[in-house]
């Protein structure tokens, strides 16, 4: 019960920080930025590279990253009361989130000034793919069908996934300044929930199926919100792309009657046909293949990681 109260309190605090980010975000509106140059361009960075903003962003990022990795190591080694380090991770993440808020309002720039936007997006995609692999034994990869074998790489990912996910969310968090666009605010709330998930490692909350399902599905709403904000009419690809993963893979995390799965999947197909069929958002039925882009990439990466990982394990065993 105590752990549950701390968990709920953490979510409330995350929401409050997002609200404060939105409320005080107007103070950043006067900063002059360069014009948007397309999909590979990150708009929210200063026109020129300046030493102090870049130094503070990178210094605080590395400090945060090392802290959370150290916390994970201590949790792994702790044999008795792991809750001590759960609390320390929660408090430490909160401190670094507040530091990022202050850093944004003083110097604005995040890591985006020095690294490509795809590095941030790619890190999150990698996280989602790793979760697909970890959850394979419980719900399968597609329509509740499991990938059998490849036990070496699966066991390795289950044991050490925390380090990669901690990097992905921390790096993505510091990549962006804490500005008040709808996409940023939703994204920060999502990242805060992932920080909470990481902080509750080795607790029942960390492995709760419904909670994990929620964390996976939230990327659907975040990706769609960002696409809508960019006004490039690509939001159906994100909505139905991540939606495909939600209704054909991730939903099997939750125990439902078979006909409920079928109803949800049928409604998804019907919605896709309607949106693309009536020319909504400047789309037509010939564009419906776009809904497969995201799931194909993620499923393909699952097999690539599994095959390469298993191959490396066999190579190492052979060399020995």
C-alpha positions in Angstrom: 0.0 0.0 0.0 2.9 2.4 0.8 4.6 1.7 -2.5 1.3 2.3 -4.3 0.9 5.6 -2.6 4.4 6.7 -3.6 3.7 5.5 -7.1 0.5 7.6 -7.4 2.1 10.6 -5.8 5.0 10.4 -8.3 2.5 10.5 -11.2 0.7 13.5 -9.7 4.0 15.3 -9.3 4.9 14.5 -12.9 1.6 16.0 -14.0 2.2 19.2 -11.9 5.7 19.7 -13.5 4.1 19.4 -16.9 1.5 22.0 -16.0 4.2 24.3 -14.6 6.3 23.8 -17.8 3.2 24.9 -19.8 2.4 27.9 -17.5 5.9 29.3 -17.5 6.6 28.4 -21.1 5.5 31.8 -22.4 8.7 33.2 -21.0 10.6 31.3 -23.7 8.3 32.6 -26.5 10.4 35.7 -27.1 13.5 33.6 -28.1 14.1 33.9 -31.8 14.7 30.6 -33.6 15.6 29.8 -37.1 13.0 28.7 -39.7 12.0 25.1 -39.9 14.0 23.3 -42.5 12.1 20.0 -42.8 11.9 16.6 -41.1 15.7 16.3 -40.4 15.8 19.7 -38.8 15.1 20.3 -35.1 13.4 23.7 -34.7 13.8 24.3 -30.9 17.4 25.3 -30.6 19.3 28.6 -30.6 20.4 30.0 -34.0 24.0 29.8 -33.0 26.0 27.3 -31.0 26.9 28.9 -27.7 29.4 27.4 -25.1 27.5 27.9 -21.8 24.1 26.4 -23.0 25.8 23.4 -24.6 28.1 22.8 -21.6 25.3 23.0 -19.1 23.1 20.7 -21.2 25.8 18.0 -21.7 27.1 18.3 -18.1 23.7 17.8 -16.5 22.8 15.1 -19.0 26.0 13.1 -18.2 25.4 13.6 -14.5 21.8 12.4 -14.8 22.8 9.4 -16.9 25.6 8.3 -14.6 23.3 8.7 -11.6 20.5 6.5 -13.0 22.9 3.9 -14.2 24.6 3.8 -10.8 21.1 3.4 -9.2 20.3 0.5 -11.4 23.6 -1.2 -10.5 22.9 -0.7 -6.8 19.4 -2.1 -7.2 20.9 -5.2 -8.9 23.5 -5.7 -6.1 21.1 -4.9 -3.2 20.1 -8.2 -1.5 17.8 -6.9 1.2 15.7 -3.7 1.1 15.8 -2.5 -2.5 13.2 0.2 -1.8 15.9 2.5 -0.5 17.3 2.8 -4.0 13.9 2.9 -5.5 13.3 6.1 -3.5 16.7 7.5 -4.3 16.1 7.0 -8.0 12.7 8.7 -7.7 14.1 11.7 -5.8 17.2 11.9 -8.0 15.2 11.9 -11.2 12.9 14.6 -9.8 16.0 16.8 -9.0 17.4 16.4 -12.5 14.0 17.2 -14.0 13.8 20.4 -12.0 17.4 21.2 -13.0 16.5 20.8 -16.7 13.6 23.2 -16.2 15.9 25.8 -14.7 18.6 25.1 -17.4 16.0 25.7 -20.2 14.9 29.0 -18.8 18.4 30.2 -18.3 20.1 28.9 -21.4 17.4 27.2 -23.5 19.5 24.7 -25.5 19.3 21.0 -25.0 21.5 18.3 -26.6 19.8 19.0 -30.0 22.3 21.6 -30.8 25.0 19.0 -31.3 23.3 15.7 -32.3 20.8 14.8 -35.1 17.1 14.6 -34.4 17.0 11.0 -35.5 19.3 10.1 -32.6 16.5 11.0 -30.2 13.8 9.3 -32.2 15.9 6.2 -32.8 16.6 5.8 -29.1 12.9 5.6 -28.3 12.2 3.3 -31.2 15.0 1.0 -29.8 13.3 1.1 -26.4 9.9 0.0 -27.9 11.6 -2.8 -29.8 13.3 -4.1 -26.7 10.0 -4.1 -24.9 8.5 -6.1 -27.8 11.2 -8.7 -27.3 10.9 -8.8 -23.5 7.1 -9.2 -23.6 7.2 -11.9 -26.3 7.0 -14.8 -23.8 3.9 -13.3 -22.2 1.9 -12.1 -25.2 3.7 -13.1 -28.4 4.9 -10.8 -31.1 1.8 -10.7 -33.4 -1.7 -11.9 -32.6 -0.5 -13.7 -29.5 2.0 -15.8 -31.5 5.4 -16.2 -29.8 8.9 -16.3 -31.3 10.4 -19.5 -30.0 14.1 -20.1 -29.4 16.8 -17.5 -29.2 16.9 -17.9 -25.5 20.4 -16.5 -25.0 19.7 -13.0 -26.4 16.2 -13.0 -24.7 17.8 -13.7 -21.3 20.5 -11.1 -21.9 17.9 -8.4 -22.7 15.7 -9.3 -19.7 18.8 -9.0 -17.5 20.3 -5.7 -18.8 17.4 -3.9 -20.6 17.3 -1.3 -17.8 20.6 0.2 -18.9 19.5 0.8 -22.4 16.1 2.1 -21.5 17.6 4.4 -18.9 19.9 5.8 -21.6 17.1 6.2 -24.2 14.8 8.1 -21.9 17.5 10.2 -20.2 19.1 11.1 -23.6 15.7 12.0 -25.1 14.8 14.1 -22.1 17.9 16.2 -22.3 17.7 16.4 -26.1 14.8 18.8 -25.9 14.4 22.1 -24.1 11.4 22.2 -21.7 9.2 24.3 -23.9 5.4 24.4 -23.9 4.3 23.0 -27.3 1.6 20.3 -27.0 4.0 17.7 -28.4 6.7 18.6 -25.9 4.4 18.7 -22.9 2.9 15.3 -23.8 6.4 13.9 -24.5 7.8 15.1 -21.2 4.9 13.6 -19.3 5.5 10.3 -21.1 9.2 10.5 -20.3 8.4 11.3 -16.6 6.3 8.1 -16.5 9.2 6.1 -17.9 11.5 7.6 -15.3 9.0 6.4 -12.7 8.9 3.0 -14.2 12.7 2.8 -14.1 12.7 4.0 -10.5 10.3 1.2 -9.5 12.5 -1.6 -10.8 12.2 -4.9 -8.8 8.8 -4.0 -7.6 5.4 -5.5 -8.6 4.5 -2.1 -10.2 7.5 -2.5 -12.6 6.1 -5.7 -14.0 2.4 -4.9 -13.9 1.0 -5.9 -17.3 -1.6 -3.1 -17.5 0.9 -0.5 -16.5 3.4 -1.7 -19.1 0.6 -1.7 -21.7 -0.2 1.9 -20.9 3.4 3.0 -21.2 3.7 1.3 -24.6 0.4 2.7 -26.0 1.1 6.3 -24.8 3.6 6.7 -27.6 0.6 6.4 -30.0 -0.9 9.6 -28.6 2.5 11.4 -28.3 3.5 10.6 -31.9 0.1 11.6 -33.2 0.2 14.9 -31.2 3.6 15.8 -32.5 2.6 15.0 -36.1 -0.6 17.1 -35.8 1.5 20.0 -34.4 3.8 19.8 -37.4 0.8 20.2 -39.7 2.3 17.9 -42.4 -0.8 15.6 -42.7 1.3 12.7 -41.5 -0.6 12.1 -38.3 -2.7 9.1 -39.7 0.6 7.2 -40.3 1.6 7.7 -36.6 -1.9 7.1 -35.2 -2.6 4.0 -37.2 1.0 2.8 -37.3 1.4 2.8 -33.5 -2.3 1.8 -33.3 -1.5 -1.4 -35.3 1.1 -2.4 -32.7 -1.4 -1.6 -29.9 -4.3 -3.7 -31.2 -2.4 -6.6 -32.9 0.4 -7.1 -30.4 0.4 -5.0 -27.2 -3.3 -5.5 -26.3 -2.5 -9.2 -25.5 -0.8 -8.0 -22.4 -4.3 -7.6 -21.0 -6.4 -10.7 -20.5 -9.7 -10.2 -22.5 -12.2 -12.6 -24.0 -11.3 -13.6 -27.6 -14.2 -11.8 -29.1 -13.2 -8.5 -27.5 -9.8 -8.7 -29.2 -11.6 -9.3 -32.5 -14.0 -6.4 -32.0 -11.2 -4.0 -31.2 -9.2 -5.2 -34.2 -12.2 -4.9 -36.5 -12.9 -1.4 -35.3 -9.2 -0.5 -36.0 -9.5 -1.8 -39.6 -12.8 0.0 -40.1 -11.4 3.3 -38.7 -8.4 3.0 -41.1 -10.6 2.4 -44.1 -12.8 5.4 -43.2 -9.9 7.8 -42.6 -8.0 6.8 -45.8 -11.2 6.1 -47.8 -12.9 9.4 -47.5 -9.7 11.5 -48.2 -9.4 12.7 -44.6 -6.2 14.7 -43.9 -5.5 14.7 -47.7 -5.1 10.9 -47.7 -6.8 8.4 -50.0 -7.1 4.7 -50.0 -3.9 4.3 -52.0 -2.0 5.8 -49.0 -3.3 3.2 -46.6 0.0 1.3 -46.8 1.4 4.0 -44.6 -0.1 2.4 -41.6 2.3 -0.5 -42.0 5.5 1.5 -42.0 6.0 1.8 -38.2 5.0 -1.8 -37.4 7.2 -3.2 -40.2 10.2 -1.3 -38.9 9.7 -2.4 -35.3 9.0 -6.0 -36.2 11.9 -6.1 -38.5 14.2 -4.6 -35.8 13.0 -7.3 -33.4 14.3 -10.0 -35.8 17.5 -8.2 -36.6 18.4 -7.7 -32.9 17.5 -11.4 -32.1 19.4 -12.8 -35.0 22.5 -10.7 -34.5 22.4 -11.1 -30.7 22.0 -14.9 -30.9 24.8 -15.0 -33.6 27.2 -13.1 -31.3 26.5 -15.5 -28.4 27.2 -18.5 -30.6 30.4 -16.9 -31.9 31.6 -16.2 -28.4 30.8 -19.7 -27.3 32.6 -21.1 -30.4 35.7 -19.0 -29.7 35.8 -20.4 -26.2 
